[in-house]
Amino acid sequence: VANRIGEGPQVSKEVGLENAKLKNVLAKCPNSKDWNLQIFQYENPVGKPLPKHSFTAFMLHHISFITKDVQKLYDEFSKEGVEFVSKPVIMPWGGKIVMGKDPDRNLIEFIEASDEGVKL
């Protein structure tokens, strides 16, 4: 498990929010070179409080998939009309990320690992 802060122009560009700052908790399964679970909270922009006893509310922010070629996926999906938050972004750790929307407007993140694996 690792705790990290995500912020800066690349994070803002990926999520489509100005001055975005995220707290991340990353968990890794044994015998895996990649992170397998990411849970995060926005520190900026600040969200609105949920009503009391809102445990039945559906609160999925996004789901992520690892792919071998983010640019190719982006090009093919764009031709089919998939809406993306931005063009693919090269992250400081060497991988590429792009965030798109499914038909219900749920966010879907596609990650291309660097040679060292995925480092969110």
C-alpha angles and dihedrals in degrees: 000000000000133000119214142166118228118201143129137077095308094052091045091049093048096051095035096236126117116243092002116183121184135187110215132198110191124193126192129202116230115268093019125118091201133068110256105189131033124187118179145170128207114239089179128058091034113229128223118262115258119239117263113275093017092144090123093059116111107238109173111150098184145322124228133216128189115228133177097231119026094179093053091047091048092049094048096044092045090055088054092053101259110157116230130196090221142339116279112297124212108223125215090252090060102256128113127236134187129178120211138172129243121219090274089051094250112150118250120189122204117200129195109199124226120230088275093053131248116333111180 
